[in-house]
Amino acid sequence: MKRNLFKALLLAGILASCSDDDGELIGEIPTDPEPEPTIEANVRINEVQYLGNWVEIVNSGEETVDLSDYFLCLGPNTYRRIGDLTVDGNLQLASGAYLAVSYEMPNATGGLGLYTDNSDFTDASTLADFVQWGADATARENVAVAAGIWTAGEFVPVMGNADYTIVFDGDGTGAANWSETTTVTIGEDNVLTVPEEIRSIVINEVQYGSRDLVEFYNNGTVAVDLSSYWLCLGPGTYVQLGNVTPESGSIELAAGEFLVVPYQLPDTEGGLGLYSNDAFTSAEAIVDFVQWGAAGSARENVAVEAGIWTAGTYVPTVQLDSYSIEYDGEGDEASDWAQEVNPSLGFANDTPVETTTFNVTISNVINYLNVHTFTTPVGAGSPGPLTTNGAQYQISFKAVPGTKLTPVTMMGNSNDWFLAPTDLAGIDLFPNGEALNGVDIANKLSLYDLGTEADNDAATFPPAGTNVGPADVNPLVRLVDGRDTGDIYITAVLDYANGDGSSAGTFTLTITAINTPDGGQPASSTNGFVVTPGIAVLHALPEPLFTLGQEDRGVGLERIAEDGMPGELYNWFMETGTNGSPLRLASSLSVFSPGLVYAFNTESDPFFSQGGETNPQSGLEELAEDGNNAVAVSYFNDLGLPVAASNETAPIGPGEYLSFSIDVPQGQDYKLGIGTMLVQTNDWFISYNNNGVALFDEAGTPFSGTSESDESYLFDAGTEVDEPVGFGMYQAPRQSVLDDGPADANSTIRRVSELEDVQFGKGTYNNGPGVVYLRDPRGGYNLVKIDIQPQ
């Protein structure tokens, strides 16, 4: 069991000055030397029956002293001449002798001064000795402080039992030299016997990594004032608790309550002692002790001598600096302590941990992959429409499997009609994995009314002017009734040439007019089809430009449908953010691997550190190279941190998402981390910045929403040489075995700040921050959105 707070003290010479062993104090401790007493301290108060009527005085000098005219004083109007009181012993007090004086005490608190005369009880030069118990700031405390025989604010803790006294240890001045005893020895040598009542303060929890906090627990039955007690790690590293501002709880520690104080602690190994006074080498002064990380700390031998620790034993160092070590409430062994993932400072160590469940989705939002305009007819020197049969537009573009094509061209002899794919998901460029080659896709196009301008007003057809027609009474996008597919107006042939193995193949789209208007007939939407400049969008998700039954999105399609002018829509696609990277065009087309989410309460992410190297135990390499999340999940389980694998066990493509449910303790400053591989790479992964995303605010309210998606970035794990995105033979979709590929010469984990698009030919992305959130105003790779929802 833990030692009682007032461990029996050997009164002769055991309370050595701390200057014999220790250096300068650490903490808010006065450093000025105490003033010397103003008179020779040859008579001392030696024992006080504070709830009775006796005071014992001892002559500690070498000469006999006449105490007849000495005075005892508790404060104004409470003083008596010793010669006028009942005494047991001789007023002519010989060297080493005791005198017991009958003097009524003031109950459980008081401050008693011994004066050489009664000339002025506020005069420090007449004060021979002083003791204060139960509380500070008694009437004569300031006099004793001025005399240099007491420290302001200190007092001897007492239990308020009429059968007990307080006794002096025979050396020094101040509260630390006094203790309460159950053995009354008025007129005899003092004997310190600890009161039988359970009165024990224990070190209950220590968080020595990230927060430097120590928790005490009063497992006794009465309150204990800890202001005169000390924490000590070794020479030069100690602090008196009265000089520390508590993190929580009260220095006057009630029974069954907790006190948490800040104290700078070593992060990996140390030995912490709690002392009843500043005799740090005394086994009788040490109250409790704990040692972690290694044996042989400075105060281990003191604790061993006191019987409260076993030599050579220690509590293992915690795995992460956010963890604490906790006491189990029984015994004095290292085995009575254990690592705690969720510290309970200020509460019982077995307090249940309340949790909040978060549902997290990581969405693959890759969509717009490239955009091309066709404006100038083949053989012409300037932009214009196709007004004669056989006239052509032609464009070329790169693309990879999974890409959809949405070409749009206006019917120039209409107000706001346009050709676009009948299937609003777009035209699959690689059906069944084979590229469209020599295929006319005109029959996959239909005629749509954008709903922005009134129909069949030939006066406002192009080239009458931009946006000149009256508004349509029906503003919704819809199919034009009674019209067949686009093959009655044009041919739209796709030809394909294979790539070189390190970049995508090339499609060529040739649009040929085959039903231009009869010039001898009035212009109308039934007189042929004028093919205008238009746009071709490469995308991954359905409805890239419009939705049937809804109004135009207002981003530039109106300019094509009304006026055959694709520039506004093209510029919308090409817009960049504050760092110069695109706001909408995705850098690449890739699936995401099955992933994980985890929560951590350390200062930085335990999964990886930007600028550091991959921890071989963390599972990051397996995730980043092969999309294997199992090792990482096991790693976090071993750490005791919350973790969840995605419910999806297969890669997810554009428009799909990874979903997770994770239970996170409240009140522990947990942050969320994520991880998923960008599969068409060698070792790139998407994750939050190393700080993670705080899951609770200062009030404990859980975070919700997608706003922290902008904390997600694309990282290079530094484990494997990078190959062109989507074309490396050592990338997961194409490698022959797992973990295959040469090592990266740069083994540090870093953000991907530059990416060459060889899938769609957009060139090099310069994205210094490595931003991946689609809606990030900085612009970036436009790959992901993360939604966090507490339940």
C-alpha positions in Angstrom: 0.0 0.0 0.0 1.0 3.6 -0.4 2.9 5.4 2.4 0.9 7.7 4.7 1.4 11.3 4.0 3.1 11.9 7.3 5.7 9.1 7.3 7.5 8.7 10.7 10.4 11.1 10.8 13.7 10.4 12.6 14.0 13.6 14.5 17.8 13.7 14.9 19.6 14.9 11.8 17.5 13.3 9.1 16.1 16.5 7.6 19.3 17.5 6.0 19.3 20.8 4.1 18.4 20.4 0.4 21.6 22.3 -0.4 23.6 19.3 0.7 22.4 17.4 -2.3 20.5 19.6 -4.7 21.1 22.7 -6.9 19.0 25.6 -8.0 15.2 25.2 -7.6 13.0 24.7 -10.7 9.6 26.4 -10.7 8.1 29.4 -9.1 10.2 29.2 -5.9 11.8 32.2 -4.1 15.5 32.2 -4.8 16.5 35.0 -2.3 18.1 33.6 0.9 16.1 33.8 4.0 17.1 36.6 6.4 18.9 35.7 9.5 16.9 35.7 12.7 17.3 39.0 14.6 18.1 37.3 17.9 19.9 34.1 18.9 17.5 31.2 18.6 18.5 29.5 21.9 14.9 28.8 23.1 12.4 27.2 20.8 8.8 26.2 20.9 9.1 22.4 20.7 5.5 21.0 21.0 2.0 22.4 20.9 -1.2 20.8 22.2 -3.2 23.0 19.8 -6.6 21.8 21.0 -5.5 21.6 24.6 -3.7 23.9 27.1 0.0 23.0 26.9 3.0 24.5 25.1 6.5 22.9 25.5 9.6 25.1 25.2 13.1 23.7 24.9 16.5 25.4 25.5 18.6 24.6 22.5 21.4 26.9 23.6 24.4 26.4 25.9 23.4 28.8 28.7 20.5 28.7 31.2 17.8 31.1 30.2 15.3 32.8 32.6 11.9 32.5 30.9 9.9 34.3 33.6 9.6 37.5 31.6 9.1 35.8 28.2 5.7 36.0 26.7 3.5 33.7 24.6 1.3 35.6 22.1 -1.4 34.4 19.7 -2.4 37.9 18.6 -3.8 41.1 19.9 -5.2 40.7 23.5 -4.2 37.0 23.6 -0.8 37.0 25.3 0.5 36.0 28.7 3.7 36.3 30.7 5.2 32.9 31.1 6.1 33.6 34.8 2.4 34.2 35.5 1.3 30.8 34.1 1.2 27.3 35.5 4.4 25.5 34.4 5.8 22.1 34.7 9.6 22.5 35.0 12.0 25.2 36.0 11.6 28.8 34.7 15.4 28.9 34.9 15.6 26.7 31.8 18.9 24.8 31.6 20.5 23.9 28.3 18.7 20.9 26.7 15.8 21.1 29.3 12.1 21.4 28.7 9.5 23.6 30.2 5.8 22.8 29.8 3.6 25.9 30.0 -0.2 25.8 30.5 -1.7 28.2 28.0 -5.1 28.0 26.4 -4.9 27.3 22.6 -7.2 28.6 19.9 -8.8 25.4 18.4 -7.8 24.0 15.1 -5.9 27.1 13.6 -3.5 29.5 15.1 -0.1 31.2 15.1 1.9 31.2 18.4 4.8 33.5 19.0 7.4 33.2 21.8 8.6 36.7 22.7 11.5 37.9 24.9 9.3 40.7 26.4 6.1 42.5 25.9 7.4 45.8 24.7 5.9 45.4 21.2 4.5 42.2 19.8 4.8 43.7 16.3 8.6 44.1 16.7 10.5 41.3 15.0 13.5 41.8 17.2 11.7 40.6 20.2 10.3 37.4 18.6 12.3 34.3 19.6 10.2 31.6 17.8 7.0 31.1 16.0 4.7 28.2 14.7 1.5 28.4 12.7 -0.9 25.6 12.2 -4.2 24.9 10.4 -4.2 28.0 8.2 -1.9 30.9 7.2 -2.1 34.6 7.8 -2.5 34.5 11.6 -2.0 37.7 13.5 1.8 37.3 14.1 2.8 35.6 10.9 4.1 38.9 9.4 6.3 39.5 12.4 7.8 36.0 12.1 8.4 36.5 8.4 10.1 39.8 9.2 12.2 38.0 11.8 13.3 35.4 9.2 11.9 32.5 11.1 8.8 31.7 9.0 7.7 31.8 5.4 4.6 33.7 4.5 1.6 31.4 3.6 3.0 28.3 5.2 1.4 26.4 8.1 1.6 23.0 9.7 -1.3 20.8 8.5 -3.4 19.3 11.4 -6.3 16.9 11.7 -8.1 18.6 14.5 -7.9 15.8 17.0 -7.7 16.9 20.7 -5.4 13.9 21.5 -2.7 15.0 19.0 0.0 17.6 19.2 2.4 19.2 16.7 6.1 18.7 17.3 9.3 20.3 16.1 12.0 18.2 14.5 14.8 20.1 16.3 16.4 21.7 13.2 15.7 24.8 11.1 12.6 27.0 10.9 9.4 26.9 9.1 6.4 24.6 8.6 8.5 21.8 6.9 10.2 21.2 10.3 6.9 20.5 12.1 4.6 17.4 12.0 1.5 16.1 13.8 2.0 13.2 16.2 -0.4 10.9 18.1 2.2 10.5 20.9 2.0 13.5 23.3 5.4 14.1 24.9 5.0 17.4 26.8 8.1 17.7 29.0 9.9 14.8 27.2 11.8 14.2 24.0 9.5 14.3 21.0 8.2 11.2 19.4 6.6 11.3 16.0 3.8 8.8 15.5 1.7 9.1 12.4 -2.0 9.3 13.1 -3.8 6.1 12.5 -6.5 7.6 10.3 -6.0 6.8 6.7 -4.5 10.0 5.3 -2.7 9.1 2.1 -1.8 11.1 -1.0 -0.7 9.1 -4.0 0.7 10.0 -7.4 -2.1 8.7 -9.5 -1.3 9.5 -13.1 1.6 11.1 -15.0 1.4 12.5 -18.5 5.0 13.2 -19.2 5.1 13.4 -23.0 3.0 16.1 -24.6 1.5 17.9 -21.6 3.8 17.5 -18.5 1.1 16.9 -15.9 1.0 15.1 -12.6 -2.2 13.9 -10.9 -2.5 13.3 -7.1 -5.4 11.5 -5.4 -6.4 11.7 -1.8 -7.4 8.1 -0.9 -7.8 9.1 2.7 -10.7 10.3 4.8 -9.6 13.9 5.6 -8.5 16.9 3.5 -4.8 17.5 3.1 -3.1 20.8 2.3 -0.3 20.0 -0.1 1.1 23.5 -0.4 4.2 22.5 1.7 4.8 19.3 -0.2 7.4 18.9 -3.0 7.9 17.1 -6.3 11.4 16.0 -7.0 13.0 14.4 -10.1 16.5 14.7 -8.8 19.2 17.3 -8.0 18.2 20.7 -9.2 14.8 19.6 -10.4 12.2 20.1 -7.7 9.3 22.3 -6.9 7.1 23.1 -3.9 3.4 22.5 -4.7 2.4 25.7 -3.1 4.3 27.6 -5.8 2.5 25.8 -8.6 -0.8 26.9 -10.2 -3.0 23.8 -10.4 -4.3 22.7 -13.8 -7.4 21.4 -12.0 -8.4 20.6 -8.4 -7.3 22.3 -5.2 -4.0 22.3 -3.3 -6.3 21.8 -0.2 -7.0 18.3 -1.5 -10.3 16.8 -0.1 -10.7 13.1 0.6 -11.6 11.3 -2.7 -10.6 14.2 -4.9 -7.9 14.8 -7.5 -5.3 17.5 -8.0 -3.5 18.0 -11.4 -0.5 20.2 -11.5 1.9 21.1 -14.3 5.5 20.1 -13.9 8.2 19.7 -16.5 9.0 16.0 -16.9 11.4 14.0 -19.0 9.8 12.5 -22.1 11.3 9.0 -22.1 12.7 8.1 -18.7 12.6 9.6 -15.2 11.7 9.0 -11.5 9.3 11.3 -9.7 9.1 11.5 -6.0 6.4 13.2 -3.8 7.9 14.5 -0.6 6.4 15.9 2.7 9.4 18.3 3.0 12.5 19.2 1.1 14.7 16.5 2.6 15.0 14.8 -0.8 17.5 12.1 0.3 15.4 11.1 3.3 13.4 7.9 3.1 11.2 9.2 5.8 10.3 12.3 3.8 9.3 10.6 0.6 5.6 10.0 0.3 5.2 8.3 -3.1 7.3 7.5 -6.1 7.0 6.3 -9.7 9.8 5.6 -12.3 9.4 5.1 -16.0 11.5 4.3 -19.0 14.6 3.0 -17.2 15.8 2.1 -13.7 18.3 4.0 -11.7 16.8 7.5 -11.6 18.1 9.9 -9.0 15.5 9.2 -6.3 15.1 5.4 -6.9 17.3 4.5 -3.9 15.3 6.8 -1.6 12.1 5.1 -2.6 13.6 1.7 -2.3 14.9 2.5 1.2 11.4 3.7 2.1 9.9 0.5 0.9 7.7 2.0 -1.8 9.6 0.8 -4.9 11.6 -2.2 -6.0 15.1 -1.5 -7.2 15.7 -1.9 -11.0 12.0 -1.8 -11.9 10.2 0.8 -14.0 7.1 1.4 -16.0 7.7 1.0 -19.8 7.8 4.2 -21.8 4.5 5.1 -23.4 4.2 4.4 -27.1 3.0 7.9 -28.0 3.5 11.2 -26.2 -0.2 11.8 -25.7 -0.5 8.8 -23.5 -0.1 8.7 -19.7 0.8 6.2 -17.1 -1.8 5.4 -14.5 -1.7 3.8 -11.1 -4.1 0.9 -10.3 -4.7 1.9 -6.7 -2.9 -1.0 -5.1 0.7 -1.8 -4.3 4.0 0.0 -4.8 5.4 -1.9 -7.8 6.0 -0.9 -11.3 3.5 -3.5 -12.3 0.8 -1.4 -10.5 1.2 1.1 -13.3 0.2 0.9 -17.0 0.0 2.9 -20.1 -3.2 4.8 -20.7 -4.2 5.8 -24.3 -6.9 8.2 -23.1 -5.6 10.1 -19.9 -8.2 10.7 -17.2 -6.4 13.5 -15.4 -8.7 15.0 -12.8 -11.0 11.9 -12.8 -10.8 8.4 -11.5 -8.6 6.1 -13.6 -11.4 3.8 -14.3 -13.8 6.5 -15.5 -15.6 5.2 -18.7 -14.5 7.0 -21.8 -17.4 8.6 -23.6 -17.2 8.4 -27.4 -18.7 10.0 -30.5 -19.3 8.0 -33.6 -18.3 9.8 -36.8 -19.3 8.6 -40.3 -16.7 9.7 -42.8 -16.9 9.5 -46.6 -13.9 10.1 -48.9 -15.4 10.8 -52.4 -13.6 10.3 -55.6 -14.8 13.5 -57.4 -12.5 13.2 -60.5 -14.6 14.6 -63.4 -13.3 17.1 -65.9 -10.2 15.7 -67.5 -9.6 18.1 -70.4 -11.5 20.3 -72.8 -11.0 21.2 -76.5 -12.7 23.7 -78.7 -13.3 23.4 -82.5 -13.7 26.8 -84.0 -11.9 27.1 -87.4 -13.1 24.9 -90.3 -10.4 22.7 -91.9 -8.6 24.8 -94.6 -10.0 28.1 -93.3 -7.9 30.9 -91.9 -10.3 32.1 -89.2 -13.1 30.7 -87.0 -16.6 30.3 -88.4 -19.5 27.9 -88.9 -19.8 25.0 -91.4 -22.2 26.4 -94.0 -21.6 24.0 -96.8 -21.8 20.3 -97.0 -18.5 18.6 -96.7 -17.0 21.4 -94.5 -15.2 20.0 -91.4 -13.9 20.7 -88.0 -11.1 18.5 -86.7 -9.5 18.2 -83.3 -7.2 15.7 -81.6 -6.9 14.8 -78.0 -5.4 12.2 -75.6 -7.5 9.9 -73.4 -7.3 6.7 -71.4 -9.9 4.0 -70.6 -12.7 5.2 -68.4 -13.0 8.5 -70.2 -16.3 9.8 -71.5 -16.7 12.4 -74.3 -19.3 15.1 -74.5 -19.1 17.2 -77.8 -21.4 20.1 -78.1 -22.2 22.2 -81.2 -25.0 24.7 -81.9 -27.6 24.4 -84.6 -26.8 27.8 -86.0 -30.2 28.3 -87.6 -32.0 28.1 -84.2 -32.1 30.3 -81.1 -30.7 27.9 -78.5 -30.6 24.4 -79.9 -27.5 22.3 -79.6 -26.3 18.8 -80.4 -24.9 16.8 -77.4 -24.8 13.0 -76.5 -28.1 11.3 -76.1 -26.7 9.4 -73.1 -26.0 12.1 -70.6 -23.2 10.0 -69.1 -21.3 10.9 -72.3 -19.8 8.7 -75.0 -17.6 6.0 -73.7 -14.3 6.2 -75.6 -13.2 2.7 -74.6 -16.3 0.5 -74.6 -15.4 -3.0 -73.4 -11.8 -1.7 -73.1 -11.3 -1.1 -76.8 -10.8 2.4 -78.2 -13.4 3.8 -80.7 -11.6 3.8 -84.0 -13.1 4.7 -87.3 -16.5 5.0 -85.6 -19.1 7.7 -86.4 -20.7 8.8 -83.2 -23.2 11.2 -84.8 -26.0 8.7 -84.1 -25.2 9.0 -80.4 -26.1 12.7 -80.4 -29.5 14.4 -79.9 -30.8 17.9 -80.3 -31.5 19.8 -77.1 -33.3 23.1 -76.3 -31.4 25.0 -73.6 -34.4 27.0 -72.6 -32.6 30.3 -72.5 -34.1 32.0 -75.6 -37.5 31.9 -77.3 -37.5 29.5 -80.3 -38.0 29.9 -84.0 -37.3 33.7 -84.2 -35.1 33.8 -87.4 -34.4 37.5 -86.7 -32.4 36.6 -83.6 -30.5 33.6 -85.1 -26.7 34.1 -85.3 -25.2 36.2 -86.7 -27.8 38.7 -85.5 -25.7 39.4 -82.4 -24.8 37.9 -79.0 -27.7 37.1 -76.7 -30.2 39.2 -78.5 -33.4 37.0 -78.4 -36.2 37.2 -75.9 -36.3 34.8 -73.0 -37.9 31.4 -73.4 -41.1 31.0 -71.4 -39.9 27.5 -70.6 -36.4 27.9 -69.0 -35.7 24.1 -68.6 -33.3 22.1 -70.7 -35.2 19.6 -72.8 -35.0 17.5 -75.9 -36.3 19.1 -79.1 -39.5 17.2 -80.1 -39.7 15.3 -83.3 -36.0 15.4 -84.1 -33.9 12.3 -85.0 -30.3 11.7 -83.9 -27.4 13.9 -85.0 -26.5 11.6 -87.9 -29.0 13.5 -90.1 -27.0 16.7 -89.7 -23.4 15.7 -89.4 -20.9 12.9 -89.3 -18.6 12.8 -86.2 -15.9 10.2 -86.8 -13.4 9.2 -84.1 -10.1 7.7 -85.1 -7.5 6.4 -82.7 -3.7 6.0 -82.7 -2.0 4.1 -79.9 0.4 5.8 -77.5 4.0 5.1 -77.0 3.6 3.1 -73.8 4.5 6.0 -71.6 1.6 8.3 -72.5 -2.0 8.0 -73.8 -3.1 7.2 -77.3 -4.6 10.0 -79.4 -8.2 10.4 -80.7 -9.0 12.5 -83.7 -12.6 13.8 -84.0 -13.7 14.9 -87.5 -17.1 16.6 -87.7 -18.4 17.0 -91.2 -21.5 19.0 -92.2 -23.9 16.9 -94.4 -27.2 18.9 -94.2 -26.5 22.6 -94.5 -29.4 25.0 -95.2 -30.9 25.6 -98.6 -29.9 29.2 -99.4 -33.0 29.6 -101.5 -35.2 29.0 -98.5 -35.8 31.4 -95.6 -33.7 30.8 -92.6 -35.5 28.5 -90.1 -34.8 25.7 -87.7 -36.3 23.3 -90.3 -34.0 24.4 -93.1 -31.0 22.2 -92.7 -28.4 22.5 -90.0 -25.6 25.1 -89.6 -22.8 23.6 -87.6 -21.1 26.2 -85.3 -17.9 26.3 -83.3 -18.3 24.1 -80.3 -16.5 22.3 -77.5 -15.5 18.7 -76.6 -15.3 17.8 -72.9 -13.4 14.8 -71.6 -15.0 13.8 -68.3 -15.6 10.9 -65.9 -19.0 11.7 -64.3 -22.4 12.0 -66.0 -24.1 15.3 -67.0 -20.9 17.3 -67.3 -22.7 20.4 -68.8 -26.4 20.2 -68.2 -29.2 18.3 -66.6 -32.6 17.5 -68.3 -35.5 19.3 -66.6 -33.3 21.9 -65.0 -32.2 25.4 -65.9 -28.9 26.2 -67.6 -26.0 26.2 -65.1 -24.8 29.6 -66.2 -21.2 28.7 -66.8 -21.0 29.3 -70.6 -23.1 26.7 -72.4 -25.6 29.4 -73.2 -23.0 31.2 -75.3 -22.6 28.0 -77.4 -26.3 27.1 -77.7 -27.4 30.7 -78.6 -24.4 32.1 -80.4 -21.9 29.3 -81.3 -19.2 30.8 -79.1 -17.4 28.2 -76.9 -14.9 30.7 -75.4 -16.8 31.4 -72.2 -17.3 27.8 -71.3 -13.8 26.9 -72.2 -12.5 29.7 -69.9 -14.7 28.4 -67.1 -13.0 25.0 -67.4 -9.6 26.4 -67.6 -9.9 28.8 -64.7 -7.1 28.6 -62.1 -6.9 29.3 -58.4 -4.7 31.5 -56.3 -1.7 29.2 -56.7 -2.1 29.0 -60.5 -3.4 25.4 -60.6 -6.8 24.5 -62.2 -10.0 24.9 -60.2 -11.9 22.2 -62.1 -9.7 20.1 -64.3 -8.6 16.9 -62.5 -4.9 16.1 -62.9 -5.5 12.5 -63.7 -8.0 9.7 -64.0 -7.5 7.1 -61.2 -9.4 4.9 -58.8 -8.7 5.2 -55.0 -7.7 2.1 -53.1 -9.5 0.8 -50.0 -8.5 3.2 -47.3 -8.5 3.9 -43.6 -9.4 6.7 -41.2 -7.9 7.0 -37.7 -7.9 9.4 -34.8 -4.9 10.5 -32.8 -4.3 12.8 -29.9 -0.6 13.4 -30.4 0.7 16.8 -31.6 1.5 15.3 -35.1 0.2 12.4 -37.1 1.7 9.0 -35.9 1.1 7.5 -39.4 3.8 9.6 -41.1 5.7 12.9 -40.9 6.1 15.1 -43.9 9.9 15.4 -44.4 10.5 12.1 -42.6 10.8 8.6 -43.8 8.3 5.8 -43.8 7.9 3.9 -40.6 8.2 0.2 -41.6 5.7 -0.8 -39.0 3.0 1.8 -39.9 1.7 0.1 -43.1 2.1 3.3 -45.1 4.3 1.7 -47.7 1.8 -1.1 -48.2 -1.0 1.4 -48.6 0.9 3.8 -50.9 2.4 1.2 -53.2 -0.2 -1.5 -53.3 -3.4 -0.1 -51.9 -3.3 -2.5 -49.0 -4.8 -0.9 -45.8 -4.7 -4.0 -43.6 -1.2 -3.4 -42.2 -2.0 0.2 -41.3 -5.2 -0.8 -39.6 -3.3 -3.3 -37.5 -0.7 -0.7 -36.6 -3.3 1.7 -35.2 -5.0 -1.2 -33.4 -1.7 -2.0 -31.7 -1.3 1.6 -30.6 -4.8 1.5 -29.1 -5.9 4.4 -31.3 -9.3 4.5 -33.0 -9.1 3.3 -36.5 -11.5 2.0 -39.2 -11.0 0.4 -42.6 -13.2 1.4 -45.4 -16.4 -0.6 -45.8 -15.5 -0.9 -49.5 -12.8 -3.5 -50.1 -12.4 -2.8 -53.8 -11.0 0.4 -55.4 -13.5 3.2 -56.0 -13.7 5.2 -59.2 -15.1 8.7 -60.0 -18.5 9.3 -58.5 -17.9 6.6 -55.8 -16.8 6.9 -52.3 -15.1 5.1 -49.4 -17.2 5.0 -46.2 -16.1 4.6 -42.6 -17.6 4.6 -39.1 -15.2 5.4 -36.3 -15.8 5.8 -32.5 -13.6 8.6 -31.0 -13.2 9.4 -27.3 -14.4 12.8 -26.2 -12.3 15.3 -24.3 -9.0 14.0 -25.5 -8.2 16.5 -28.3 -8.5 13.9 -31.0 -7.8 14.7 -34.7 -8.8 12.7 -37.7 -6.3 11.2 -40.2 -7.1 9.5 -43.5 -5.2 7.5 -46.1 -6.0 6.1 -49.5 -3.7 5.4 -52.5 -4.0 7.1 -55.8 -3.8 3.8 -57.6 -2.5 4.9 -61.0 0.9 5.9 -59.3 3.8 4.1 -57.7 3.6 5.3 -54.1 1.3 8.3 -54.0 -1.4 8.6 -51.4 -4.0 11.1 -50.3 -4.0 12.2 -46.6 -4.6 15.1 -44.4 -1.8 17.5 -43.4 0.2 16.1 -40.4 -1.9 18.2 -38.0 -5.0 16.2 -38.9 -8.5 17.7 -38.5 -9.7 18.5 -35.0 -12.8 16.4 -34.3 -14.0 18.5 -31.4 -13.8 22.3 -30.7 -12.9 23.8 -27.3 -16.5 23.4 -26.1 -16.5 19.7 -27.0 -18.8 20.1 -30.0 -18.0 17.6 -32.7 -17.0 18.8 -36.2 -19.3 18.2 -39.1 -19.2 18.9 -42.8 -16.8 19.1 -45.8 -15.0 22.3 -45.0 -11.8 20.6 -43.8 -11.4 18.9 -47.2 -8.9 21.6 -47.9 -6.5 20.0 -45.4 -6.1 17.0 -47.8 -3.0 16.7 -50.0 -1.3 14.3 -52.4 1.8 12.8 -50.9 4.7 10.8 -52.3 5.7 8.1 -49.8 9.3 8.1 -51.1 9.5 4.3 -51.2 9.4 3.6 -55.0 10.7 5.4 -58.1 7.8 7.4 -59.7 6.7 6.5 -63.2 4.3 8.4 -65.5 0.9 8.5 -64.0 -1.2 5.6 -65.3 1.6 4.0 -67.4 4.2 2.6 -65.0 5.0 -1.1 -65.2 5.6 -1.1 -61.5 2.3 0.6 -60.6 -0.3 -1.5 -58.8 -2.6 -2.2 -61.8 0.3 -3.4 -64.0 3.0 -4.8 -61.6 3.5 -8.6 -61.7 3.8 -8.9 -57.9 3.2 -6.7 -54.8 5.9 -4.4 -53.6 7.6 -4.5 -57.0 9.7 -1.6 -58.3 13.1 0.1 -57.7 13.6 2.2 -54.6 13.2 6.0 -54.8 16.5 7.9 -54.4 14.6 10.4 -52.3 13.2 8.5 -49.4 11.5 11.4 -47.7 7.7 11.7 -47.5 6.8 14.9 -49.4 3.9 16.5 -51.1 3.5 16.0 -54.8 4.1 19.5 -56.0 4.4 18.7 -59.7 2.5 16.2 -61.9 2.9 15.7 -65.6 -0.4 14.7 -67.2 0.4 12.0 -69.8 -3.2 10.6 -69.7 -4.9 13.7 -71.3 -2.0 15.8 -72.5 -2.6 18.8 -70.3 1.1 19.2 -69.6 2.7 19.7 -66.2 0.7 20.7 -63.2 2.6 23.0 -60.9 0.8 22.6 -57.6 3.2 23.6 -54.8 0.9 22.7 -51.9 -0.2 19.4 -53.4 -3.9 20.4 -53.0 -6.4 17.7 -53.9 -9.8 19.1 -52.7 -12.0 19.9 -55.7 -13.4 23.1 -54.3 -10.1 24.5 -52.9 -9.8 28.1 -54.0 -6.0 27.6 -54.4 -6.7 25.2 -57.3 -5.0 21.8 -57.5 -5.4 18.2 -58.6 -9.2 18.2 -58.0 -9.5 14.6 -56.8 -11.3 14.4 -53.6 -14.0 15.6 -51.2 -14.2 14.5 -47.5 -17.3 14.6 -45.5 -17.3 14.1 -41.7 -20.6 13.6 -39.9 -21.0 12.9 -36.1 -23.9 10.7 -35.1 
